[in-house]
Amino acid sequence: MNKKTGLLAGILVILCIAAGILFHANKPETVTGSKEINVVVIHADQTENTFTYQTDAEYLADVLLENELVDGDMGSYGLFITTVDGETADDSKQQWWCITKGGEQVNSGADALPITDGDQFELTLMEGY
């Protein structure tokens, strides 16, 4: 049993190292320097507010938090956005904030979403999981 346990532990360590290498190799590039981005907030009643920000931040969450556009909880998967532009998602209605970029859904949270000059992001209050 000890040899088997040691072998499994070794394989697990190798897999963890490989996963870390793959993550860093495929991580989106960030852009340093000044950028201008637009953030469109689409509320539950379908009203829209557009915010334009000049920033040196590299990730969307930094811009949203610095400008107090969003509030949320920091968890093991990053920032979970609960409130945008003063409107809080209602768990009893299964509401949540969806992030899109140029109308296309993104595959990461705001704190792992790099920004470049001219980007447009949309934060839409969705209903139903």
C-alpha positions in Angstrom: 0.0 0.0 0.0 2.8 2.5 0.8 4.3 2.2 -2.7 0.9 2.7 -4.3 0.2 5.7 -2.1 3.6 7.2 -2.9 3.1 6.6 -6.6 -0.3 8.3 -6.6 1.0 11.2 -4.6 3.8 11.7 -7.1 1.4 11.5 -10.1 -0.8 14.1 -8.4 2.1 16.5 -7.8 3.1 16.1 -11.5 -0.4 16.8 -12.6 -0.7 19.9 -10.4 2.6 21.3 -11.8 1.5 20.6 -15.4 -1.8 22.3 -14.7 0.0 25.4 -13.4 2.3 25.5 -16.4 -0.7 25.3 -18.8 -2.6 28.0 -16.9 0.3 30.4 -17.1 1.1 29.6 -20.7 -2.5 30.2 -21.8 -3.2 33.2 -19.5 -4.4 36.2 -21.5 -1.9 38.9 -22.0 -2.4 42.2 -20.2 -1.7 45.7 -21.6 0.0 48.3 -19.5 -0.5 52.0 -19.9 -3.5 54.3 -20.3 -6.7 52.8 -21.8 -10.2 54.0 -22.4 -13.0 51.5 -21.9 -16.8 51.6 -21.9 -19.0 49.6 -19.5 -22.7 49.3 -20.4 -25.0 48.3 -17.5 -28.3 46.7 -18.5 -30.7 46.7 -15.6 -33.6 44.4 -14.9 -36.0 46.9 -16.4 -33.8 47.0 -19.5 -32.6 50.5 -19.0 -29.0 51.1 -19.9 -26.3 53.3 -18.4 -23.0 53.7 -20.2 -19.8 54.5 -18.3 -16.6 55.5 -19.9 -13.4 55.1 -17.9 -9.8 56.3 -18.5 -7.5 53.8 -16.6 -4.1 52.3 -16.2 -5.6 49.1 -14.7 -5.0 45.8 -16.4 -8.1 43.9 -15.3 -11.8 44.8 -15.5 -12.5 44.2 -11.8 -9.9 46.8 -10.8 -11.7 49.5 -12.9 -15.2 48.5 -11.7 -14.1 48.5 -8.0 -12.0 51.7 -8.2 -15.0 53.6 -9.7 -17.4 52.0 -7.2 -19.6 50.7 -10.1 -19.8 47.2 -8.6 -19.9 45.5 -5.2 -19.5 41.9 -4.5 -17.9 39.1 -2.5 -14.3 37.9 -2.9 -14.2 34.1 -3.0 -11.9 31.3 -4.1 -12.9 31.9 -7.7 -12.4 35.7 -7.5 -14.9 38.5 -7.4 -18.6 37.5 -7.4 -20.5 40.6 -8.5 -23.7 41.1 -6.5 -24.5 44.8 -7.2 -23.9 47.0 -10.2 -24.8 50.7 -10.6 -26.9 50.5 -7.4 -29.0 47.4 -8.4 -28.5 44.2 -6.4 -29.2 40.8 -7.8 -32.1 39.1 -6.0 -31.2 35.5 -5.1 -34.9 34.6 -4.6 -35.5 35.5 -8.3 -32.3 33.6 -9.3 -30.8 36.9 -10.6 -27.1 37.2 -11.4 -24.8 39.7 -13.3 -23.5 38.4 -16.7 -20.4 39.9 -18.2 -20.0 40.2 -21.9 -17.4 41.9 -24.1 -18.6 43.4 -27.3 -21.8 41.3 -26.9 -19.9 38.0 -26.6 -20.0 36.1 -23.3 -16.6 35.8 -21.6 -15.2 32.7 -19.9 -13.6 34.4 -16.9 -14.5 36.6 -14.0 -14.0 40.3 -13.9 -10.8 40.0 -11.9 -9.2 37.7 -14.5 -10.5 39.6 -17.6 -7.7 41.8 -19.1 -8.7 45.1 -20.7 -7.3 46.9 -23.8 -7.9 50.3 -25.1 -11.3 50.7 -26.8 -12.9 47.6 -25.1 -16.6 47.6 -24.4 -18.0 45.4 -21.6 -21.6 44.8 -20.8 -23.0 43.9 -17.3 -26.5 42.5 -17.7 -28.8 41.5 -14.9 -30.0 38.0 -15.8 -32.7 35.9 -14.3 -32.6 32.1 -14.0 -29.7 29.8 -13.4 
